[in-house]
Amino acid sequence: MAAAVCDVAVIGLGAMGSAALCRVARRGFSAIGIEQFSPGHDRGSSHGESRAIRLGYFEHPSYVPLARAAYERWEELERLTGESVLTRTGVLEIGRPGSILVAGSSEASRLHGIEHEVLDAGEIMQRFPQFTLPADYNGVWQRDGGYVRADLANRLHLKLAKDAGAEVIENRKVLRIEPEAGAIRVVTDSGAIEAGSVVVAAGAWIGELVPQLAPVLKLTRQVLCWFEAKQPEAVAQGKLPVFAIDGPDDLAYGFPDLGLGFKCASHHSSGALASADVARQDAGPADEAQMRRFLDAYLPGAAGRLKAMKTCIYTRTPDEDFVVDLLPEDSRIVVASPCSGHGFKFASVIGEVLADLATTGETHHDISRFSLARVAA
Ligand SMILES: Cc1cc2nc3c(=O)[nH]c(=O)nc-3n(C[C@H](O)[C@H](O)[C@H](O)COP(=O)(O)OP(=O)(O)OC[C@H]3O[C@@H](n4cnc5c(N)ncnc54)[C@H](O)[C@@H]3O)c2cc1C
């Protein structure tokens, strides 16, 4: 069978691959996206109703310019499609004394001139009476924070990619990447594709295709819960912002009810996974009990009847920063592992970065923090 030929092949069509395929195709390059399952599947990291987005970035202030660019590109996606992708509910980050969540977020906001307020526990409870907080807690309020509609955003990126001529191949697994003199050969379980360059956006499977990442990336089981709220107004859109609370036992976050129930989850791992393929929908009573304990302490109107639980995978680097880089051995191969549980909000701009790297070998965005060498070494 003759190999299909394209300028850029994108391996993996989660949030990052879909966004990259969209950018590459809209620039006029021939592009093929390859996904081992069907796009929108629930076995990776990108599915679901919502992901939090915020500007004042507690993880490190250097993410702020990228976050700003991500906001602009989500708005561009809205203009191009006429759909509502990004909703600003405000973001409230609350922590116990000394919490990095509060200190990091207010510092990043201060350094980058982002509108924010630092509030003590009393001020938070006055403004958002659904929270019950110890007196020594405080928080940061950012008006521009909110959520991105994740499934919708991924679907829209893929639609725009196809509209611009990209081919999407579903249910086909890439087995290996073979760099040759004239092209990169992408060998799948059903034929091969020859591409001028390749974006590897394989999420929790990336270690199979980029072996230097396999020993350093940790895959963790993450559990999401949806509750029918005891007090619906406590979690209603317009009443509850997207929030995160850094308590002594857990760092958990939640979203206003978008119609499916009140969604919340812990950012901490609930177990290491030996590979992405062993992940199961196995959330159970212990996961529910942990979430209930947390909510009953801080948001007592939230955890009524359990409506649903789901597991999802975080792909974590040792320092929890992303990997977005050219492969040192072959600069036609772009490696994208922007996860550690906080990548989605950036997908709109990471797609652009990946398209830049795949088509020109460089990008004007500052991705120096995301080098492969720092982790692969
Ligand atoms: C529970 C949870 C909550 C999160 N909350 C937030 C949040 O609030 N805000 C935020 O910014 N981020 C959040 N994140 C992180 C964010 O969702 C991820 O950073 C992002 O989805 C990663 O996207 P990805 O495209 O790299 O990976 P994935 O979504 O896993 O996509 C990779 C794709 O590659 C495919 N693939 C893999 N190997 C192959 C192969 N060999 N051949 C073909 N296809 C292949 C997979 O099937 C998959 O579809 C959260 C993540 C989780 C799990």
The ligand as an ORCA input file, in Angstrom:
! r2SCAN-3c Opt
* xyz 0 1
  C      -9.546     15.511     35.455
  C      -8.758     16.556     34.739
  C      -9.004     17.887     35.016
  C      -8.277     18.889     34.380
  N      -8.567     20.179     34.645
  C      -7.937     21.152     33.960
  C      -8.335     22.504     34.135
  O      -9.282     22.811     34.873
  N      -7.675     23.455     33.418
  C      -6.653     23.162     32.566
  O      -6.086     24.075     31.966
  N      -6.266     21.874     32.382
  C      -6.879     20.865     33.034
  N      -6.532     19.565     32.840
  C      -5.407     19.244     31.955
  C      -5.784     19.184     30.491
  O      -7.056     18.598     30.331
  C      -4.695     18.454     29.724
  O      -3.516     19.215     29.864
  C      -5.009     18.301     28.254
  O      -6.286     17.754     28.050
  C      -3.966     17.415     27.583
  O      -4.324     17.269     26.231
  P      -3.479     16.358     25.251
  O      -4.035     16.604     23.897
  O      -2.024     16.594     25.476
  O      -3.729     14.851     25.744
  P      -4.967     13.852     25.501
  O      -6.247     14.499     25.732
  O      -4.711     12.589     26.247
  O      -4.861     13.521     23.949
  C      -3.888     12.643     23.424
  C      -4.557     11.855     22.329
  O      -3.581     11.104     21.646
  C      -4.157      9.868     21.287
  N      -3.058      8.928     21.067
  C      -2.151      8.536     21.983
  N      -1.264      7.684     21.431
  C      -1.629      7.536     20.150
  C      -1.096      6.769     19.074
  N       0.000      5.987     19.239
  N      -1.713      6.805     17.871
  C      -2.813      7.611     17.696
  N      -3.367      8.347     18.690
  C      -2.768      8.319     19.896
  C      -5.001      9.519     22.494
  O      -5.984      8.557     22.208
  C      -5.586     10.875     22.853
  O      -6.815     11.099     22.216
  C      -7.253     18.536     33.463
  C      -7.007     17.199     33.166
  C      -7.761     16.212     33.780
  C      -7.485     14.790     33.444
*
